[in-house]
Amino acid sequence: MTEAKLKVIDSHFHMWDPAVQNLPWLDGMKINRKYTFEDLKAEYEHVGVDFLGGVYVEVDCVDHEQEDRLVYDNGDPRILARMLRASLSPTMRVPLNATGIREPLHIDSEPRGRCLEPDFIGGLKALAAHGMPFELCCRGEELGDMAKAFGQVPEVTVIMDHLGNVTSLDSDSREALKAMARLPHSYIKVSGDNPVDPDIVKYVRDVFGPRKVLFSSNWPVVNEHSSFAEHFELMLKIFGEDEDFFMNNALKAYGIEL
């Protein structure tokens, strides 16, 4: 009898082609080349799990509408959700093929305090009214501001990228993570980039609890300083073959139906 493989949903992956898309932030990086969804499938085949699919997250390219078209044209059934780019406001334009929205708050062009602006708060309320989640990528030192902002719209689903981008468990980071965890519809991803700090992962796991923490590869960004296989091995070491972490929590957070 064949032993069942661990079922995995990758809650955060990218794909791009610098020959087609304008991606200035890739300049000088090792990962400045084409990556396809087929390449990601090969990574999962190599680690020997049952890859059910994943959540595409926007890549901060210059032409957002071009990105929307490229993702739409892909059409692979294992792209289970699409978190696309928009600037939050009550009147924002949202791509029809979007599961939810990410306005990246960690980039240089986003001023500190953006998340507390009335337009941003109004945009969160609009997303909540339409049952769409917000993908939160912020600077770690601004996590306290995020807690204040999302505390004003507790009905919205917020999915935090990359452990909130905190680099240490100082008192401010701990309190901000606790405040985000208290929100009724908050989730957080353990993403690959630099090999993640197991102490931060374990703190987040304990604070958010077993139903709010999601596995994500952050592929192919994970390959800049680490590797997909190294990140996946660390996640197995910390979480074991926890189906909530590797699959079920992503289904709930993004409203995915298999």
N, C-alpha and C positions, 0 to 999 in steps of 0.2 A: 504494500500500500504506500502510495506516494505521500510524503508529508506536505501539508498545505503551506504555501508560501505566504509570507507577510504581505498583506494588502496595503498599498501606499498611495496616498494622494499628496502630491507636491503642491503645497499652498503658495508657492512663490517661485516662479521661473520667468526668465526672459528669453527672447530670441531676437536676433538682429542681423543686418547685413550692411556694414559700413560702406560698401560699394554702391548701395542704393539709398541708405538713410544718412542724414547729417547728424552725427552724434559727437559733438565736440569734446565731451567729457572723457571719451575713450582715447584721446590723443596721448601717445606715449605709454599706453598700458599694454600688458601682455595679451589681454583679451580683446584687443582691437582687430577682430577678424569676424568672419561670418559664423553664426551659430544657428542651427535649425532645430526644430522639434524632434526630428529624426535623431539628431545627435544626443538629445536628452534621453530619448528612449533607449539608446545604446548604453548610456550610463546605468540605467536601471537594470538592463539585462545583465550587465557585468556584476552588479551586486546581488543578483539572484532573487529579486522580489517580484511580486505581482503589481506592476505599475498601472494603476487604474486611470491615471491622468493627472492634470495639474491646473493651476490657476495662473494665467498669464498676467503679468504686471507691467504697466507701461515703462518705457525705457528712457524718458527724458530726452527725446529727439526734438529737433527744431520744428519739424512739420508733424504736428500731432494728427492731423486729418489723414496724412499719408500712412501713419502708423495704424490708425483705425482701419483703413482699407486693407493693409497688408495682413493684419490679424484676421479680419473678416474673410479674406480670400483664402486663408490657410484651410479652414474648414475641417481640420482633423477632429474627429469625435472625442478624442482624449484631451482636447482643450476644453475643460469643464466650466471655466468661468473666465471673464475678462475684466480686469480692473484698468480702466482707461483714463486718460488725462482730461481734466477740466479745471477751470478756476472757479472755486465755489462762490456762489451767490444764489439768491432766490430765482434768478432768471438765467442761470447757466445753461449752456448748450451741452447736452449729454448724448453721446453716440448711441444709436439704437441697439448696437450689439454689445453694449456695456452691461456687465453684471453690477458693477459699482464704479466708484470714482476714486482716483488718487490725484491730489494736488501735492506734489512733493514739497515739503516744508524744510527739507534739509539742505537745499541748494542755495548758492550765494545770492541769487536774485530774489529769494523770499525773505522779507525783513522779519526781524524778531517782533513778535506780537501779532503777526498776521492771523493766527488762529483765534485771536480775541476780537477781530474786527467784526462789525455788524454784518457785513456781507458774508463773511465766512460762517458765522453762526446761522444766518438765514439759509445759507446753502446746506448746512447740516440738517436743518429742519425740513428743507425740501427733500433731501435724500430719505429721511425717515418717513416722510409722508408717502413716498413712492416705494418704500420697502427696499431701498438700495443701501448697501454698506459703504462705508468710507474706509479707504486704505491709508493708514497713517504712517508716514515716514518723516521723522522729525530729528532735529539735533537733540542729542541726549540731555544737554544742559537746559533745554526748554521743555522738558517733560512736565514740569510743574504747571507751566502755562497751558499745556494740552489738557491736563486734568481739570483746570478751571474752565476751559472752553467746552469740553465734552460733558462736563458736569451740568452745563446749561441745557444740554439736549440729550438727556439720558435715554431717550427712546431710540436714538440712532445706533446702529451696529457699527462699531469701530474695531478695526483689525490692525494691530500695531506690528510694524515690520521690525525685524532685526533686534529683538529684545529691547525695543525702545531706543536703540543706539546708545545705551548707557555703557560707559567704559569702566566704571567702578561702582561698588555698592556703598557710596557715601550716604550720609543721612538724607540729603535732598533727593537722591535717586531712589532710595528705599521708600520714602514717603510718597513720591510721585507715582511709583509703580503700585503702591498700595491703593492710592486714590483711583488710578485707572482700573485696577482690579475690582474695585467696589462697584463700578458702573455695571448695570444689569446686562448690557449687551456688548461687553468688551472681550476681545481675544488678543493673543500675542503670539508671534511666531519666533521660533528658534531657527535663525537663518545662518547659512554658511557664508563666511567671507574670510577674515582672519579666523584661525581656529578659535571657536568661541570659548569664553571663560566658563568652565564647569560650575564655578561657584555662583556666577550670575544666573546660569541656567537653572540651577537647583533652587535658588532664591525665587526666581520667577515661577517655577513649577509649584513651589509651596504657597506662594502668595495668590496666584491665579487659580490654582486648583486643577484637578484632572480633566475638567471639561472645557477649559479655555485656552489651552496651550496647543499650538499647531506646529507640525513639522514643516520646514521649508528648506529647499536646497539653496535658494538664491543663485541658481545656476544661470549663466556661466560666470557670474561675478565671483562665485566661490573659488574659481580656478585662478584668480589673480594672485592670491596669497596662500592658498591651501589647495584642496582638491575635493571633488564631489565625494570620492570614496572615503577620504579621511573624515569629512563631516558626517557622512552617513554612519560610519563605524562609531564615532563618538556619540551620536544620537542613540544607537542601539545600546551602547554601554550605559548611558544615563537612564534611558526610558525602557529598555528591554523591548519586547515586541508588543508594545502597548497600542492596541488598535484605535483607542480614542486619540492618542497623540498623532499616530501616523495616518489616520483616515477619518474617523467619525467626527472629530471636532471641525475639520475643514468642511465636511458635508453640511454641518449645522450653520457654521459661520457664513458660508456663501450661499446657502439655500440650494445646494447641488442635489439633484435627483439622478441616481444611476439607473 
